[in-house]
Amino acid sequence: YYYLPWVRLHAIKDYYDMLIWTEKYDKLKLNFNFVPSLLVQLEDYAKDAVDKHLELTLKPVSELTEEDKVYILKNFFNCNWSTMVEPYKRYNELLIQRGKKITDEELQRKIKYFNNQDWLDLQIWSNLVWFDPYWQKVDNEIKSLFEKERNYTEEDKHIMVKKQRMVCEQIPKKLNELQQQNKIEISVSAFYHPILPILCDPAKAKISNPNVVLPRNYVSLIEDAEQQIKLAKELYEKLFSISPKGFWPSEGSVSNDIIPLLDKYGIKWFATDEEILRKSINMMTKTYPQREVIYKHYQVEIGNNRPIYVVFRDREISDNIGFVYQRWNHIDAVKDIERKLTEIYNKVYSNNNNDDALVTIILDGENCWEFYPNDGENFLSELYKMLTEHKLFETVLISDFISSHTKTDKLTTLWPGSWINANYNIWIGHPEDNTAWEYLYNTRKFLVEYLNQNPNVSEEIKHLCQQEIYITEGSDWYWWFGDEHYTSYSDIFDFLFRQNLKNVYIFLGEKSPQFLDLPIKKIVSLTEIQLPSGLISPKIDGEVSSYFEWSLSGKVLPLTSSMHQTTKVFSCIYFGFSTEDIYLRMDYNKTETDIQNIIVSIFFFVEKEE
């Protein structure tokens, strides 16, 4: 059972269709990195795994409780509205019916405006829009569901979910097939996507940021780092019948400590960000090089016995594809990439005795496409057409390129950092990050001591406990702790992180310590403001006499994760005006018991005329 649906939904939207582009363009070669724990989840979904979204999708409408319906209204529109809701008439109708700006209390009231058919249609559409356009072209049943638009049946839901499981099953098979055809290369990350350098030596974070505050009583978990690599290699060999050559360290995070580990498990190359290279060269030579040094591969000599190479991500092109070009016309975007690549050719290839220039473009293969029209199909089609037809460019598999270019410059040290600002600040240093690490260190210390004192613990229980530790070493937990990123699911991530650690005690038949009951994530207060849409003239009687009294007013909505709802004084502030008066309405949280002692001060600011 999974709490969140993202692996399943991205499987039908991204993981498969990103692969089949190589079948549309003969000369196209692409490199894909898969995290082993993701592949395990795909296997689970191919069988019978469920998540809460899927559970409530399959639940017959007649059996939905009021709590179910509130959850559906709150969570079944969680996608990019401009590309995944508004283009579909029925789905957009349901969103408008719910309301685009809405509080949790209003969700409760909105339930009565939805009939059984509305719920059925919403169950379908919240899944259907995640199917990539590719599936409408090749699968008649998916195409028919899109064309049907409304008045879906319970049977339609089961047809749709069966298709989802089919896609999840096909992804590893398609990966294997295309790699055997030498159309793609599959690299791998450590099993549960940990920041390996932090596991090996948290103190390395002080090199890239001398001001970082480290967790109390931090320890090296280099043996865990090795196990995460070992487990990744074993699963890769099980699925693809060969050993991995390439490795993407989670979040591009590298340090000298990880090189001997990669060497031990036969890794031939790895990748990281361009700034890591420039800072590494600066450490070696005391000079900061020009950016053009990133357009080649390097051999690392840092305690490894076999040759290991590293390639460096072009930050500008990669980030533009991930974050910028989604707002451009797709033809203009591809022309911009062509212009940038041509500039690199002129600067590097032409001025470097005609040695091949390697431009490495690395980005998240899933999240950006929902912000592109048509799931990025127009952009990718134009991009791959340009790359395969251009006389100056050739797409290559990284291992193929390295094997034909074995002589290159060497690196004898690596700057410790990640693809984000060449440091580890996202994952360590913030009080929430450090608290999470301390919870992990304490639980792991307990496990080691318990196993030493109880040698008769079964291998199965040991394995279960160790897996829980490895899971909580994953980078995504620490991505959401701290104030750098916000998600409405932060309370769920917090709960799951602590629950995984609690499971260690549960598996051993021990009571978990009280600190694991204490949430790590503190209050995140983001304010959303909706401006008035017309004049209002409400009756001031302490009650909402009519929905229309305040329907045209503006709103100030303090947004926090649901875990912290009870700590907010106001659930919503309404404001508006008539031709004569200004109106303010402050709705208190029902859970706030001592409202008589709350003092509200209102300040009016008038801009001084020049």
C-alpha positions in Angstrom: 0.0 0.0 0.0 1.4 3.4 -1.0 0.1 6.7 0.4 0.7 8.8 -2.7 0.0 8.0 -6.4 2.9 9.7 -8.2 4.8 6.6 -9.4 1.6 5.1 -10.9 0.5 8.4 -12.5 4.0 9.3 -13.9 4.3 5.7 -15.2 1.4 6.3 -17.6 2.4 9.9 -18.4 6.2 9.8 -18.6 8.2 6.7 -17.9 7.0 4.7 -21.0 6.5 7.4 -23.6 9.9 8.9 -22.9 11.4 5.6 -24.1 9.5 5.1 -27.3 10.8 8.3 -28.9 13.9 6.2 -29.8 11.6 4.1 -32.0 10.4 7.1 -33.9 13.9 8.4 -34.8 16.4 5.9 -36.0 19.4 8.0 -35.2 18.3 9.0 -31.7 20.2 7.6 -28.7 19.1 8.5 -25.2 20.5 7.9 -21.7 18.0 7.1 -18.9 18.6 6.8 -15.2 16.3 4.8 -13.0 16.2 4.6 -9.2 15.9 1.0 -8.1 13.2 1.7 -5.5 11.1 3.2 -8.3 11.5 0.0 -10.4 10.4 -2.0 -7.4 7.2 0.2 -7.1 6.5 -0.3 -10.8 6.6 -4.1 -10.2 4.2 -3.7 -7.3 1.7 -1.7 -9.3 1.9 -4.2 -12.2 0.6 -6.7 -9.7 -1.9 -5.4 -7.2 -0.4 -2.4 -5.3 -2.8 0.4 -4.4 -2.5 3.9 -3.0 -5.2 6.1 -1.5 -6.0 7.8 -4.7 -6.4 4.5 -6.5 -8.4 3.1 -3.6 -10.9 6.0 -3.8 -10.9 5.8 -7.6 -12.0 2.1 -7.5 -14.4 2.5 -4.6 -18.0 2.4 -5.9 -19.6 5.9 -5.7 -22.5 4.5 -3.6 -20.0 3.5 -0.9 -18.1 6.8 -0.7 -18.3 8.3 2.8 -18.4 12.0 3.5 -14.7 11.8 4.5 -13.9 10.1 1.2 -15.6 12.9 -0.7 -13.8 15.7 1.1 -10.5 13.9 0.3 -11.5 13.5 -3.4 -12.4 17.1 -3.8 -9.2 18.2 -2.1 -6.8 15.9 -3.9 -8.3 14.8 -7.2 -7.3 18.0 -9.0 -3.6 17.8 -8.0 -2.0 18.5 -11.4 -1.1 21.5 -13.5 -4.6 23.0 -14.3 -3.6 24.9 -17.4 -2.4 21.8 -19.3 -4.2 19.0 -17.5 -7.6 20.3 -16.4 -8.6 23.3 -18.5 -8.2 21.6 -21.9 -10.7 19.0 -20.9 -14.2 20.4 -20.7 -15.8 18.0 -18.3 -12.8 18.0 -15.9 -12.7 21.8 -15.9 -16.5 21.9 -15.2 -15.9 19.7 -12.1 -13.1 22.0 -10.9 -15.2 25.1 -11.3 -18.0 23.3 -9.5 -15.7 22.6 -6.6 -14.1 26.1 -6.8 -10.5 27.0 -7.6 -9.8 28.9 -4.4 -11.3 27.0 -1.6 -10.8 26.3 2.1 -11.1 22.9 3.9 -14.3 24.1 5.5 -15.8 25.0 2.1 -14.9 21.6 0.8 -17.3 20.1 3.3 -20.1 22.3 2.1 -19.3 21.6 -1.6 -20.1 17.9 -1.3 -23.8 18.4 -1.6 -23.4 20.0 -5.0 -22.0 16.8 -6.5 -24.2 14.0 -7.6 -23.2 10.4 -8.2 -22.4 10.9 -11.8 -20.2 13.9 -10.9 -18.2 11.7 -8.5 -17.8 8.9 -11.1 -16.6 11.4 -13.7 -14.1 12.9 -11.3 -12.8 9.5 -10.3 -12.1 8.8 -14.0 -10.7 12.2 -15.1 -8.3 12.5 -12.1 -6.6 9.4 -13.6 -7.3 9.8 -17.3 -5.5 13.1 -17.8 -2.3 11.5 -16.7 -2.2 9.2 -19.8 0.3 10.5 -22.2 -1.1 11.5 -25.7 0.8 8.5 -27.0 -1.8 6.1 -25.4 -4.7 7.8 -27.2 -3.0 7.0 -30.5 -2.2 3.3 -29.8 -4.9 2.2 -27.4 -8.5 2.3 -28.6 -9.9 1.8 -25.1 -8.0 4.8 -23.7 -9.0 6.8 -26.8 -12.6 5.9 -26.2 -12.5 7.0 -22.6 -11.2 10.4 -23.6 -13.9 10.7 -26.3 -16.7 9.6 -24.0 -15.9 12.7 -21.8 -18.7 12.2 -19.3 -21.3 9.7 -17.9 -18.7 7.1 -17.1 -19.5 3.8 -15.5 -18.0 1.7 -12.7 -16.8 -0.7 -15.5 -14.9 2.2 -17.2 -12.9 2.7 -14.0 -11.7 -1.0 -14.0 -10.8 -0.8 -17.7 -8.7 2.3 -17.0 -6.9 0.9 -13.9 -6.2 -2.3 -15.8 -4.4 -0.2 -18.5 -2.4 1.5 -15.8 -1.1 -1.8 -14.4 -0.3 -2.9 -17.9 1.9 0.2 -18.5 3.7 -0.4 -15.2 4.4 -3.9 -16.2 5.7 -2.9 -19.7 8.2 -0.2 -18.6 11.0 -2.6 -17.3 10.5 -4.8 -20.4 10.8 -1.8 -22.8 13.9 -0.6 -21.0 15.5 -4.0 -21.4 14.5 -4.3 -25.0 15.8 -0.8 -26.0 19.0 -1.3 -24.1 19.7 -4.6 -25.9 19.1 -2.8 -29.2 21.7 -0.2 -28.2 19.1 2.6 -28.5 19.3 3.6 -24.9 21.7 3.2 -22.0 20.3 2.7 -18.5 22.3 4.1 -15.6 21.4 3.6 -12.0 21.3 5.4 -8.6 21.8 4.1 -5.1 18.8 2.0 -4.1 16.7 4.4 -2.1 18.2 7.6 -3.6 20.3 8.7 -0.6 22.8 11.6 -0.7 25.9 9.3 -0.6 28.4 11.9 0.5 26.4 12.8 3.6 26.2 9.1 4.5 29.9 8.7 4.0 31.0 11.8 5.9 28.6 14.6 6.9 31.5 16.9 7.7 32.3 17.2 4.0 29.3 19.6 3.9 31.6 22.1 5.7 33.9 22.3 2.7 31.2 23.5 0.3 29.5 25.6 3.0 31.7 26.5 6.0 28.7 28.0 7.8 26.5 24.9 7.7 25.3 23.6 11.0 25.8 19.8 11.3 23.5 17.4 13.2 24.5 16.6 16.8 26.4 13.4 17.2 26.6 12.8 13.5 28.4 9.7 12.4 29.7 8.2 9.2 27.4 5.6 7.6 29.7 4.6 4.8 28.8 1.0 5.2 25.1 2.0 4.4 26.3 4.0 1.4 28.0 0.8 0.1 25.0 -1.3 0.7 22.7 1.1 -1.2 25.1 0.8 -4.2 25.4 -3.0 -3.8 21.6 -3.4 -3.7 21.1 -1.2 -6.7 23.6 -3.2 -8.7 21.9 -6.5 -7.7 18.4 -5.4 -8.8 19.8 -3.9 -12.0 21.4 -7.3 -12.9 18.2 -9.1 -12.0 16.1 -7.0 -14.3 18.5 -6.4 -17.2 20.9 -9.4 -17.0 24.0 -7.2 -17.3 25.8 -4.9 -14.8 25.3 -1.2 -14.8 28.1 0.9 -16.3 26.7 4.4 -15.5 25.7 5.9 -12.2 23.8 9.1 -11.3 24.6 9.9 -7.7 21.3 11.1 -6.2 20.9 14.9 -6.9 24.3 14.8 -8.6 25.9 14.7 -5.1 29.5 13.7 -5.2 32.6 13.7 -3.0 36.0 11.9 -3.0 34.5 9.3 -0.6 32.1 7.8 -3.1 34.7 7.0 -5.8 36.2 3.8 -4.2 32.6 2.6 -3.6 31.7 3.1 -7.3 35.0 1.4 -8.3 34.3 -1.6 -6.0 31.0 -2.3 -7.8 32.3 -1.9 -11.3 30.8 1.5 -12.2 32.5 2.9 -15.4 31.2 6.5 -15.3 29.1 8.9 -13.3 27.6 12.3 -13.8 27.2 15.5 -11.9 26.8 19.3 -12.4 29.1 21.6 -14.2 29.9 23.8 -11.2 31.4 20.7 -9.4 34.0 20.5 -12.2 34.9 24.1 -12.1 35.3 24.1 -8.3 37.3 20.8 -8.5 39.7 22.3 -11.0 40.0 25.3 -8.8 40.9 23.0 -5.9 43.6 21.4 -8.0 45.1 24.4 -9.8 44.0 27.4 -7.7 42.5 28.9 -10.9 38.8 29.1 -11.8 38.4 27.8 -15.4 36.2 29.1 -18.2 32.8 27.3 -18.6 34.0 25.6 -21.8 35.9 23.0 -19.7 32.6 21.2 -19.1 32.2 20.0 -22.7 34.3 16.8 -22.3 34.6 13.8 -20.0 37.3 13.4 -17.4 39.0 10.4 -15.8 39.0 10.5 -12.0 41.9 9.1 -10.0 40.8 9.2 -6.4 41.5 5.8 -4.8 40.0 3.8 -7.7 41.8 0.8 -9.2 40.0 0.8 -12.5 39.3 3.7 -14.8 36.2 5.7 -13.9 35.0 8.7 -15.9 32.8 11.6 -15.1 30.6 13.8 -17.3 29.3 17.2 -16.4 25.8 18.6 -16.8 25.3 21.7 -19.0 23.3 23.7 -16.4 21.9 26.3 -18.8 20.4 24.0 -21.4 19.2 21.4 -18.9 17.5 24.0 -16.6 15.9 25.7 -19.6 14.3 22.5 -20.7 13.2 21.7 -17.1 11.9 25.2 -16.1 11.9 27.7 -19.0 10.9 26.4 -22.4 7.5 25.2 -21.1 6.4 28.9 -21.5 7.8 29.2 -25.1 6.5 28.2 -28.4 8.1 24.8 -29.0 9.7 25.8 -32.3 11.3 28.9 -30.8 12.5 26.8 -27.9 14.2 24.2 -30.1 15.8 27.0 -32.2 17.2 28.4 -29.0 18.8 25.0 -28.1 20.1 24.7 -31.7 21.7 28.2 -31.4 23.3 27.3 -28.0 24.7 24.0 -29.3 26.1 25.8 -32.4 27.8 28.3 -30.2 29.4 25.4 -28.2 30.5 23.9 -31.5 32.1 27.1 -32.6 33.8 27.8 -29.3 34.9 24.3 -28.3 35.0 21.9 -31.3 36.4 24.3 -33.9 39.0 25.7 -31.5 40.1 22.4 -30.0 41.8 20.6 -32.8 38.5 19.1 -33.8 38.3 16.8 -30.8 34.6 15.9 -30.2 32.8 18.1 -27.8 30.4 16.3 -25.4 27.4 18.3 -24.3 25.7 16.5 -21.4 22.0 17.5 -20.9 20.6 16.0 -17.7 17.2 16.8 -16.1 14.3 15.2 -14.3 12.6 13.0 -16.8 9.1 13.3 -15.5 8.0 16.4 -13.6 8.5 19.2 -16.2 6.3 17.7 -18.9 3.0 18.4 -17.2 3.8 22.1 -17.6 4.3 21.8 -21.3 1.3 21.7 -23.7 0.4 18.2 -24.8 2.8 16.7 -22.2 5.8 18.0 -24.1 5.0 16.0 -27.2 5.4 18.9 -29.6 8.6 20.1 -28.0 10.2 16.7 -27.9 9.2 15.9 -31.4 10.8 19.1 -32.7 13.9 18.7 -30.5 14.6 15.1 -31.6 14.0 15.9 -35.2 16.5 18.7 -35.0 19.1 16.7 -33.2 18.9 13.7 -35.6 18.9 15.7 -38.8 21.5 18.4 -37.9 24.8 18.0 -39.7 26.9 19.1 -36.6 25.2 17.1 -33.9 25.0 13.4 -32.9 23.2 11.9 -30.0 25.4 9.3 -28.2 25.2 6.8 -25.4 27.7 7.8 -22.7 29.4 4.5 -22.5 29.9 4.4 -26.2 31.4 7.8 -26.3 33.8 7.0 -23.4 34.9 3.7 -25.0 35.9 5.5 -28.2 37.5 8.5 -26.3 39.6 6.8 -23.5 42.3 9.5 -23.4 41.2 12.6 -21.6 42.2 15.0 -18.8 42.3 13.7 -15.2 40.8 14.8 -11.9 42.5 14.0 -8.7 39.9 15.5 -6.4 36.2 16.3 -6.5 34.5 19.3 -4.9 31.9 18.0 -2.5 28.5 19.2 -3.6 25.3 18.6 -5.6 23.6 20.0 -8.7 22.0 22.7 -6.6 24.5 25.4 -5.8 27.4 22.9 -5.6 26.6 22.1 -1.9 24.4 19.9 0.2 22.4 22.7 1.9 19.0 21.3 0.8 19.5 18.1 2.7 21.5 19.1 5.8 22.0 22.1 8.0 18.4 23.4 8.5 17.1 22.5 12.0 14.4 20.3 10.5 17.0 18.4 8.3 19.2 18.0 11.3 16.4 16.8 13.5 15.5 14.1 10.9 19.2 13.0 10.7 19.3 12.8 14.5 16.1 10.7 14.6 17.8 8.4 12.0 21.1 8.2 13.8 19.4 7.4 17.1 17.3 4.7 15.6 20.2 3.1 13.7 22.3 3.1 16.9 19.5 1.4 18.7 19.3 -1.3 16.0 23.0 -2.0 16.0 23.1 -2.3 19.8 20.0 -4.5 19.9 21.3 -6.9 17.3 24.6 -7.1 19.1 22.8 -8.0 22.3 20.3 -10.3 20.7 22.2 -12.5 18.2 19.2 -14.8 17.7 17.1 -12.2 15.8 16.1 -13.9 12.5 17.6 -12.8 9.2 14.2 -11.9 7.9 13.7 -9.4 10.8 17.2 -8.0 10.4 16.5 -7.5 6.7 13.2 -5.7 7.4 14.8 -3.4 10.0 17.8 -2.6 7.7 15.5 -1.7 4.8 13.6 0.8 7.0 16.9 2.5 7.8 17.9 2.6 4.2 14.5 4.0 3.2 14.9 6.9 5.7 18.3 7.7 4.2 16.6 8.7 0.9 17.1 12.3 -0.2 13.4 13.2 -0.7 12.6 13.2 3.0 15.2 15.9 3.5 14.2 17.8 0.4 10.8 18.6 2.0 12.2 19.3 5.5 13.5 22.8 5.9 12.0 25.9 4.3 13.5 25.7 0.8 10.5 23.7 -0.7 6.8 23.6 0.1 4.3 20.8 -0.6 0.8 20.4 0.8 1.8 16.8 1.5 4.6 17.8 3.9 2.6 16.3 6.9 2.4 13.0 5.1 6.1 12.9 4.3 6.9 13.8 8.0 4.6 11.0 9.2 6.0 8.4 6.8 9.6 9.3 7.7 8.9 8.8 11.4 6.8 5.7 10.8 9.6 4.0 8.9 11.8 4.5 11.9 9.1 3.3 14.2 8.9 0.2 12.2 12.4 -0.8 13.3 11.1 -1.0 16.9 7.9 -2.6 15.9 9.7 -5.4 13.9 11.8 -6.1 17.0 8.8 -6.1 19.4 10.0 -3.0 21.2 8.2 0.2 22.1 9.3 3.1 19.9 10.7 6.2 21.7 8.5 9.2 22.3 10.7 11.5 20.1 9.4 9.6 17.0 5.9 10.9 17.9 7.1 14.5 17.6 6.6 16.0 14.1 9.7 17.3 12.5 8.0 19.7 10.1 7.2 23.0 11.7 4.4 25.4 10.7 4.7 26.5 7.0 2.6 29.6 6.5 2.1 30.7 2.9 -0.5 33.3 2.2 -2.6 33.3 -0.9 -4.6 36.4 -1.8 -7.6 36.5 -4.1 -8.7 40.0 -5.1 -12.4 41.2 -5.0 -14.3 40.6 -8.2 -17.2 43.1 -7.5 -18.9 45.3 -5.0 -20.4 43.7 -1.9 -22.9 44.9 0.7 -23.2 42.2 3.4 -25.6 42.3 6.4 -23.4 42.7 9.5 -25.0 40.3 11.9 -22.3 37.9 12.8 -23.7 35.2 10.4 -23.3 34.3 6.8 -27.0 34.9 5.9 -26.5 34.1 2.2 -23.7 32.6 0.0 -23.9 35.7 -2.2 -23.2 38.1 0.6 -19.4 37.5 0.3 -19.2 35.7 -3.0 -17.6 38.7 -4.8 -15.2 39.6 -1.9 -11.5 39.1 -1.9 -9.9 36.4 0.3 -6.7 36.0 2.2 -6.0 32.3 2.7 -3.2 31.1 5.0 -1.9 27.9 3.4 -0.4 25.3 5.7 -0.2 21.5 5.6 -3.1 19.8 7.2 -1.0 18.7 10.1 -0.9 22.3 11.4 -4.4 23.4 10.8 -5.2 23.7 14.5 -2.4 26.2 15.1 -3.9 28.9 12.8 -6.1 31.6 14.3 -7.9 32.4 11.1 -9.1 30.0 8.5 -9.8 32.8 6.1 -10.1 36.6 5.9 -12.6 38.2 3.5 -12.4 41.8 2.3 -14.4 44.0 0.0 -16.1 47.2 -0.4 -19.3 49.0 -1.6 -19.5 52.5 -3.0 -19.4 53.8 0.6 -17.9 51.2 3.0 -15.0 48.8 3.4 -15.9 45.4 4.8 -13.7 42.9 6.6 -14.7 39.4 7.8 -12.4 37.2 9.8 -13.3 33.5 10.1 -11.7 31.8 13.2 -10.7 28.2 13.2 -13.3 26.2 15.0 -10.6 24.4 16.9 -9.3 27.6 18.4 -10.9 27.6 21.9 -9.7 30.8 23.5 -10.8 33.3 20.9 -11.9 35.8 23.5 -8.3 36.5 24.3 -7.2 37.2 20.8 -6.5 40.8 20.0 -6.8 41.9 16.4 -5.1 45.1 15.2 -6.0 46.6 11.8 -3.7 49.2 10.1 -4.5 51.3 7.1 -1.7 52.5 4.9 -2.2 55.5 2.6 0.4 56.2 0.0 1.7 59.8 0.2 1.1 61.7 -3.0 4.2 63.2 -4.7 
